[in-house]
């Protein structure tokens, strides 16, 4: 009897050691979009686990024979194209079976067949990160997909916006700046929405990544972050103000000159077939990079564009909903819209209600109200206009160029406050002025545009500065030497009591910007007026998220009070 008990004990111990629950496995991956990709399976337990099959889904056919510890000399692979036309399920039958030791990891390496990425419908032709990874193990049934390494737990999984959107745009061109900013530097624990700026498109509805070198690095990082954080949304953003170094064939033409996104949107939206092609391609591109939304930044639809603008958004809404029904999820459609009253009035109330019905959120660009194009130096993102001193007070349009009036205008169109996201700039605009005068540079005649932090011969002078450069000139990029400025806290000057945003000045320079303090005040106002959240342009201009000067940190802290 004792021998039998001993045998049973040893057998049970062997089962525990060899067949620990596979839910205690995790995975990570490397997908460089060209060459060799790798999946790593990690055994987080104190016992060995034996794998008989590895199943993973991505958008790529595998070229040749995989290699690595997860590929035995007689292993086989079966590939099954999924109904979505993009993803492929790969099943590797391990022969011999693979045992992962306690606290050990094993790899599978494979090359991508670049001729068969994502099927014929793939608009980006990128090797996508794994959608899911599963294993079959000895002694167990077919499991649910295992978790990605680094997945949040407990409090770390709670939405940092507390029901509000904290939207931070990521600009892919920051990859080429000095210092470089890449997506791993994003404070993911303090935002919940990332529009990735920008993807490009043409008048015929074709879409493409803007910069495949930068995007090949940044898109997988954001995709992986979404797998690790259930609250995180990411969208492909199409449009923007301008395109630099756009590949030949992607620039739309206005007369004999190449034009940027606004011209392309105008031409695209006027062609029903192109709109349909764009809607299909944009949604497939979104799925290909495993994001969950599309963002449209058309700056700015004119009166004659209104009907086509609405039709474009409705087409995208229909395509997103159709894909969402297949995937049993909701895909988001967001837009960035102008805040100048003249831009808002390009659409009627009825038309704005149609827009609001098609989209989930409207990010109102409550900045760029003023700049070096104006006659006088003024705030670019003021909360309110100064009725006693502002030189635009008698202009019927310009006197409403402020955050409060812009948001009230959209509410007046009947748009629910919960759909409206308030924009906060994370950059500043610098302008030349005749003199600082007795107003600390405010409301002085503008004499020109100075060189900005990232300006070059291609961009021309814009006078634009990263927020962190303004506050701490030692952080300025591009070896930019910022002239010495006096920075003014609006609470310390009667001239700032309405704008409630800071400014800076020198003898012949004026800078308008937001900082952590003004951003926190705007979030208080957002909460009080029950708007949907805050929109930050852009994350690459801020201090690190744990810095008390960080705008992201200030916004996060205020939403969590």
Beta strands, then each sheet from edge to edge (+ up, - down):
strand 1: 25-30
strand 2: 36-43
strand 3: 49-58
strand 4: 60-67
strand 5: 76-81
strand 6: 88-100
strand 7: 105-117
strand 8: 132-137
strand 9: 147-148
strand 10: 165-168
strand 11: 170-171
strand 12: 193-201
strand 13: 207-209
strand 14: 233-239
strand 15: 252-254
strand 16: 257-259
strand 17: 293-297
strand 18: 332-337
strand 19: 361-364
strand 20: 420-425
strand 21: 427-433
strand 22: 446-448
strand 23: 464-466
strand 24: 486-488
strand 25: 503-506
strand 26: 509-513
strand 27: 533-537
sheet 1: 4+ 7- 2+ 1- 9-
sheet 2: 5+ 6- 3+ 8-
sheet 3: 10+ 27+ 20+ 19+ 18+ 17+ 14+ 12+ 11+
sheet 4: 10+ 27+ 20+ 19+ 18+ 17+ 14+ 12+ 13-
sheet 5: 15+ 16-
sheet 6: 22+ 21- 23+
sheet 7: 22+ 21- 26+ 25- 24+
end
